Amino acid sequence: MAIAEAAYIAAFLDGEGYVTIRRSNRTKRPSAHYRLVVGFTNTDLPVLMWIQALVGGHIYPKARQSAKHAPAFELSLHNRDEVRHLLCSIVQYVRVKHQQVELGLAVL
């Protein structure tokens, strides 16, 4: 990933994204499973598709709150390798969510 792309994605994460740990119950495992997830939510589908082409993940439509709201989409990265690659690429450019990115890398 080029420096300009990494910086843009870092800024996008600062404004429109999240880094979180999600609990997922899997029927094959006796206990809960936790995974690091990085995501972006926006109404601009082409920008999410551009980020997806660079880092991976899946795009999901978000439920509309009312007919007044524009359709929104969420790009979500669950794959450990994709998440690691993304966070390592943008860690030096993130400003607002720098602590979350650092903690995410520590979890990985």
N, C-alpha and C positions, 0 to 999 in steps of 0.2 A: 504494500500500500504506500502510495506517495505521501510525502509530508503534508501537502496541502489537503489531501483527502482525509488523512488522520486528524488534522486540526479541525476541519469542517465537521467531521463526525463527532469529535470531542465537544465542540461547541453545541452541536445538535443534541448530544446527550445531556449537556448542562441545562439546556432549555426544555427539551421535549422527551427526555429519557429517564430511565431508572436502572438501578442495580439493586437486586434483591435476592433473598434466599426464599425459595418456595418449598413447601411441604407437599409431597405427593405420595399418596397411598397406592401401593402396587399390590395386586392380589398375590403375586408370587413371593412377596417378602412378608415376613411376620410382623415387621415394624415399619414405621414411617421412614420415608426416604427424603432427603433434602438435596436441593440442587441450586446452584447459582444461576440466575437468569438476568440477562440484560435486555432491555426493550426500549422501544421508541413508539410514541403515539402521535399521530398527526392526521390532518385531513388531506394532505398532499401525497397521494399514492405514488406518483413518479419518484419523489425524493426517497421514499421508503424502499422502492424497488431498486434504486441506484445503490443505496446502502446495502441492501440484501445481496446485490451482485458482488459487492466487495467483501462482505464479511459472512454471509450466509444467513441462516435463520428462516423463519416462516412468517408470512403476513396473514393476519386475521382481520376480518371486519369487526368493528366495535358496534355494540348496540347503540342506537340513537336515543337520546334522551327525549326528544320531541321532533316533530316535523320541521321545526325551525332550525334545528342543528344540521350542519353539513355532515355527510357521511365521514366517519373517521376510521382509521386503520391502525393496527398495532403490528410492528415488526418485533418478534420475540426470538431471542437466541437462547437455546437450552443446552446445545451440544457443548460439552466441556472444552474441546479443542477450539471451537469457534469463539467461545467466550474468552478463553485465554488469549487467543490471537488478537481479538479486538481490544481487550483491556491493555495488553502489552503495547499495542500500536498507539493507543491514545493517552496513556497515563501521563505523559509529560505535557499534554495540551489541555487536559481537563482542569477547570478552575473551580466551579461551584460544587461539583460532586467528586472532587479529588479524594476525599476521605473514603467515600463509598467504593471507588475504583481500587484504592489501596487495600481496603478490607476484602474486597472481592478477590484480588490477586492472592492475598494471604490465605483465603479459604481454599483456593485452588491448589 
